[in-house]
Amino acid sequence: MTEASVREFKMPDVGEGLTEAEILKWYVQPGDTVTDGQVVCEVETAKAAVELPIPYDGVVRELRFPEGTTVDVGQVIIAVDVAGDAPVAEIPVPAQEAPVQEEPKPEGRKPVLVGYGVAESSTKRRPRKSAPASEPAAEGTYFAATVLQGIQGELNGHGAVKQRPLAKPPVRKLAKDLGVDLATITPSGPDGVITREDVHAAVAPPPPAPQPVQTPAAPAPAPVAAYDTARETRVPVKGVRKATAAAMVGSAFTAPHVTEFVTVDVTRTMKLVEELKQDKEFTGLRVNPLLLIAKALLVAIKRNPDINASWDEANQEIVLKHYVNLGIAAATPRGLIVPNIKDAHAKTLPQLAESLGELVSTAREGKTSPTAMQGGTVTITNVGVFGVDTGTPILNPGESAILAVGAIKLQPWVHKGKVKPRQVTTLALSFDHRLVDGELGSKVLADVAAILEQPKRLITWA
């Protein structure tokens, strides 16, 4: 085995713009044989749990990070000996070992999944002139950019090359937002890379001047725990829950929320649910009140399309959507997620039932992909499954409205002039008052209620 036979697999960006992920579980150990496409670990991003396949055949040489570690996108997480003929322990690879020098790849690469690298080319090229010893040695790594920096850098007064400080794009953005010049920062990361901690340290206030220390008359007491571990448990905020908290705070204090309520007799809707369960077109599909509520909301949006919009703060524009990606809030062990049904407006009732069933099953298994949680336009949250009458839901960021559905209960209701027991529920619609005024919001909520009271309107209004 040679060092050239080792392939290093980096943490890919499994979503749009994600910068880190936590390693939840390793499915392989050093010495295990792996094949191209085999799942080697499960990671959790700020949006979902995702399984990562390895793009090589070979023998696992090293796992760079233990389970429970949060790793930046682009960091090497596993090394694989593609020759597969040497013991793992023969040549230990330190965590910060310099990448391996590889033959430069020809231009015109085939597109591949982000972070998975490209297939080796059989084309032979004339070798380049050897680079100076101070230049990085590995192609495909972040630090190869320093070669271009030497060419593109500005010459100082002595004719020497002034190199651009090394930092990842998220760190550069952080420095720009905080008004910090990267050239003034002393890097602490490997190979001279500026980290986020370096940027934060640059803007931190200077430490207070040290006070003269007086010798205590008696020995200092032993440190006391900050909290009673027998009476309290502290859980780190990370992953999906951390992202949800940030999104909800941003939404609550950015979009002016208005919530309206209506209580409606849904007895006929409940009867229709039972009839659809016996319909052969719905055999094997999930049929429940949420299905008809979702369809009622889609019809209400069709009748009042201006509610399906978003606010573009940067361009000061209202973006009207001609499609509906219907979000369904789902509570999971990792926190609240809101996957959405793409182009729900174009689906028939059986197709909508099938999509809802797949969405719920995937969420319960913790396998919802980041793509499924992007691009939502309107959301439904069914708090009634917890026995709650209603609530004032917070908008999903970037959306204009969210409908909360309360518990469906048998209550006394005036029906045809007489008090009778009827199936009743309360609906609550929260909307962004920058986009939706009281009239529009009221029309949408009233339409949903009218459809649930008389489900035949699904036919006459659709």
N, C-alpha and C positions, 0 to 999 in steps of 0.2 A: 504494500500500500504506500502511496505517496501523498504528500499534502495536497497535490492537485486533484486527487480523487475525492476530496471532501467538498460537499455542497452544503452551503448554509442557507436555511430557509428563514426568511424574515417575516415579522408580523405584518400581514397585509392590511390595507384599508378595506374592511369588509362592509363599509357603508359609504355615504357621501360626506367626505371631509372629516371623518372620525380621526382622532389623533392618538388614541390609546385603547387598550383592551386588557381585561383581567383574565389570566389563565385559570379556568375553573377546574379542568381535569386533563391529565395526560392519559392517553390510551396505549402508549408505548413506553418502553424503558431502554436505556443503553444496552446494546447487544441484540435487540429485536430486529428482525428483517422486515422491511417495509416495501410496498410496491406503489407505483405511480397511481395517485388517486385515493390512496388509503387514508382514512381519517385518523389523525395522530393526536388531536387535542380538541377540547371545547373551550371557547373563550366567550366572555361576556363584554359587550360594548355598552355604550350609553343607550343603545336602542334594543338590543336583543342578544340572546345566546346563539352562537354560531359554531358549527363544527368546521375545522380546517383540514383539508386533505393535503398530503405531501406530494409534490410534483416530481419525485425521484424514485428510482428503484435502488435499494441498497440496505446497509446496516446502520442502525442508529448509533451514532458515536457519542453524542452528548446532548443533554437537555440543559439549555442555558438558564432557565428560570424555573423555580418550583411552583406548584399550584398555589393560587391565591395572590400571585404577584401581578401588579399592573405594569404592562409593558407598552412603551411608545411604538407607534406604527413605524416600521423600518428597522427595528432592532432584530437581531438574529435570535431566534428562539430554539432552534434545533439544528444540529449538524449531522449530516448523513454521509457515510463512506459509500460512494456509488460503486467502488470496486468490490466491496463486500467480502474481502478475503483477509481481514486483519482483526485481531482482538481489539476490543474497545479501549482497553487500558494501556495499549502500547505507546500511544502518543497522546497524552492529555492535551486538550486545547483550552487555554485560559480564556476567561470570559471576554477579555478585551484584546484577544490576539488579532494582529493585523490580518486583513482579508488576503486571500490567495490570489497571486497574479494569474490572470487568465488571458487567453488569446482574444484580442478585440473582435467583436462580432461585426459582420458586414452590415451595411445599411439596408433598409427595407425589411425590418423584422416583421414577423407575423404578429397580429394583435393577440394578447394573452390576458388572463385575469390579473388584476392589479396585485403586485407582490409575489406572483408565482414564477417570475423569470421567463426566459424563452428557451426554446429547444436549441441544442447545440447544432451549429451549422457544419456541414462537411466541406464547405468551401475553404480553400487554403489561400492565405494572403501573405505577401511579403512582410516579414517582421519589421516593426518600427525601429528607429534608433533608440537605444536605451535611454530611459529617463533619468534625471538626476536622482541620487539616492534619497534626497529629502522629499521627493514626491510620493504620494500614496501609490500602492501597488495593485489595488484590486479594481477591476471594472465592475460597474453595477452597484458600487457602494456609494454612500452619500459623500464620502470624502474624496472621491475622484474629481469632484467639482473644483478642487483646489488647482488642478492643472489648468483649467480654463481661467481661474482667477489670476494665475500668474501672467496669462496673456492679456486679460482684460483689465488688470489693475493699473492704477495710475502711477506714473514714475515720480519718485520724490526728488528732492533737489540734488541727490547724489547719484541719480540714475538707477537706483535700486527699485525693485518691484514692491509696490504697496499692496499687500494682499487684502482681500475682503474678509472681514471676520467670519468665522465658521459658525453657523446657526441654522437650525431647521426652520422651515417656513412658519410654523406656529409661533416659534420663539421670536422670529423677526416681526411678525404681526404684533405680538405682545409688546415688544420694544417700541414699535411705532406708536401704538396706542398710548403708552406711558411716556412717550417723548424721550426715550433713552437712546443715545448714540452707541451702537454696538462696538464701535472702535475704542470706546473708553472703558470697556469692561474687560476684566481679567477672567478668561474662561476657566472653568473648573471641570468640565466634562472630558471624556477620553478624546485623545488626539486634538486637544485644543478647541473643542466645541463649546460654545456658549449655551448654557442651559437656562430653563425658566427661572430656577432659583438664583442664577447669577443676575438676571434682569431685575427680579424683585429686590435682591440685595442692593442693587444700584440705586433704587429709589427709596429704600428704607431710610428712616431718620437715623442720624448717627447715634451710637449708644451713649447714654449719659456718662458723664465723667465719673470715674471710680471714686467712691467715698472711702475715707480712711477706715480701715478695719480695726475695731476695738476687740481686744481679747475678752471673751465672755468670762464672767465670774464662775459660771458653772458649765458643765458640758451641755452642748446643744441637744435638745430632745430628738428622738428618732423621727424621720419624716412620716407624716400621716397621709394616708390615701386621700385623694381628692374627693372620693365618694365612697359610700358603703357598698362594697361589692356583694354583700349578702342581701341588700335591699334594692340594689339597682343593677341593671345590665345595660351596657353601652354598645351600640351596634354602629360600626362605621357606615357613613352614608356614601355609597358608590354605585356604579353601574346604572341600571334602569331607574332606580329610585332617585339617585342624584340628578339624573337628567330630567326626570319628571318634575322634581321640586324646582329646579331652575326654570323650566318651561312654564310652570304654573305661576311662579312669582313674576316672571316676565310678562305673561299674559294678563294677570290680574292688575298690574300696575302700568300697563301700556294701553290696553283696549278698555274703554269705558263700558262696563257691563250693565245691561238692563235685563231683568228677568220678569217674565209674565207667566201667569198660571191659568189653567182651566181644568175644571172637574167634569168628566164626561161618562156617560152610560155606554159601556162597551159590551153589553150583553150580546148584541147581534154579532159583534166581532168574535167573541168567544165561541158562539155557535158555528160560525164559519170555519174557525180553526178546527173544530171537531169534524166538520164535513170534509175539509181538505185532507185530514189524516186518512180518510177512507178512500180518497181519490187515487186511482192507479197512477196518475201522472206524478204523484208525490211519494210513491213507494220508495222506501229507503232514505227519504229526505227528512230533515229536521223541520217540523211544522209546529210553530208556537206563536203566541201573540206578538213577539218581537218581529216576526216575519211580516205580519200585516201592518204593524206600526212603521216599519222601515219603508214598506211600499206606500203607505199613506203619506209619509214625509216626502218621498220622491215625487209623488203626484202634486203635493202642495208646492214643492220647489218648481215644478214645471209650470204651475199656474202663477207663481210669483218668482220669476227667475232672478230678480235683482238681489235676492237674499243670498244667492250662491256666489259670493265674491270674496275678495281679500283686499287689504289696505297696503299699498306700496308706499312706505314712509319715505324712502330715498327719492323716488320720482314724484311723490305727491300725486298718486293716481289711485283710482279704484279699479281693480282688475275683476271684470265680470267673467265667471267661468261658464263655459258652454257644455260642461260635463260635470258629473257628480261622482266623486270618490267618497263613498259613504263610510265614515269611521264608526267602529263599534268599540266602546271602551270595555276593556277586559281586565279583571283583577287576577294577577298571577302571583306566585310565591316571590318573584323578584320585584314586584311592584305593579303599578298601573301602566298598561300599554294600550295604544289605540291604533290597531291595524285597520286598514280600510279596504273596502271592496271597490276595485277599479271599475270605472264606467258603470256604476250601479244603475244609472238612469236608463241604460239600454237593455237591461236584463228583464226577462219574463219572470213571473212569480216563481215557477219551478227553478229557474236558473239562480234567482236571488236566494232561494232556500238552500240550494247546493253550495253557493258561495258562503252563506252564513255558517253552514255546518262545517265547512273546511276551515273557516277563520277561527271559530271557537275551538275546534279540536287542536289546531296548530298552536293556538295561544296556551291551552291547558298543558300541552306537552313541552312548552318553553321553546318551540322551534320557529317562532315567528321571525321572518327575515327582516332586515332593516328596510328593504324596498317596500315591504307590505305596510310599513308605518310612515311612509313618506307620501306627500302629495295629497293628503286629505283635504276635503272642502267643507263638509258638514259632518257632525258627529251625533250619535245616539248613545246615551248612557242609561242603562236599565237598573236603577237603584231599587226597583220594586222586588228584585230577587232576594234582597236582604230584609224584606218586610217594611221598608221605608215608604212613607206616603209620597214624598217628593223631595226636591232639593233645589239649590241655586247653583247649577254647575258652572265651572270656569271653562272658558273657551279653550279649545286646543289651539296652540299658537299658529297663526296664519289663517285661521278659519273665521267665519262670520257668525256662526250659530251652532248651538248644541241643544239637543232635546233630551230632557230627563223624563223617564217614565217611572211612575210610582207603582206601588203594589196594587194589584187588582183584587178588590174585596167585595163581598156580598153586603150591600147596604140598602136601607130603605130609600126609595126613590119615587118621585111622582111620575107615573107612566100612564098616559092616556087618562089623566084626571084622577087616578087612584094611586095610593101609596103601595108600592110593591117591592119585594126584594129584587135588586138588580146588581149586575156586575159593574162596579164603578172604579175609576182610577183618576189620578190627577197628573196632568202633564205640565212641565215647566220648560219654557224656551228662553235661554239666555242668548243675547246677541250683542254684537259690537255696535254701539250707538253712533260711531263715526260713519258706518256703512248703512245701518238699518235704523230707520226711524220707527216710532211707535206704531204708525199705521201699517207699515209693511210687516213688522214683527207680529202684530195682532192678526193680520190676514193669514199669515202662514200657520200660526198656532190654531186659529179658528178652523182653517181647512183641514188640518190633521184631525182635530176633534170631530168635525162633521163626518169625515170618512169613517172614523172608528165607530161613530154612532150609527151610521148607515153605510155599511161596507159596499153596497151596490154602487156607490159613487166612484169606487175604484174603476168601474167600467165606464160610467157616464162622463167622468172627468179626465180619465187617462188620455 
